[in-house]
Amino acid sequence: MLLVKITTQIIYHLVRNMLGILLSLFTMPLDYNFDYGLVEESTTEQIQQPLYEWRASWYDYKLWWQWWSKWHDTCAIRDKEHRYQTFKVCNDEWVCVDCYLNDYWPAREDRVIDLSSHAFRQLAPLSKGLVYVKVYLEDV
């Protein structure tokens, strides 16, 4: 009886996580870049004027019962005009990450963008907390 109960719980959690992954894939735009963790070196010739220049922070959040922000490059920003678009976020050394804007509103006024921990980790160590960035709108 105990073995049946444990097996049922395992199957339940597997199905629940798989449904969450499938639902999140269907809610992504069709042109979303799935090369997670891709860090690109950029030059000033490739990038024009930034939309924002200020500090960025990081945060973790759950989506569909999993820590979505630990494996995806997503971000939150106050600008509702560009919602559901991809941004290029670059640090002072021109290390850049493409993040998909899926949220609105950084928690505090002293930063312009909140990055998922996965995206922030590509720009600076998480222990740094804040990093100065330039935010560019990706070409559509």
Summary of the structure (lengths in Angstrom):
residues: 140
radius of gyration: 17.5
end to end distance: 56.7
largest distance: 66.8
contacts: 383
relative contact order: 0.22
helix: 30%
strand: 31%
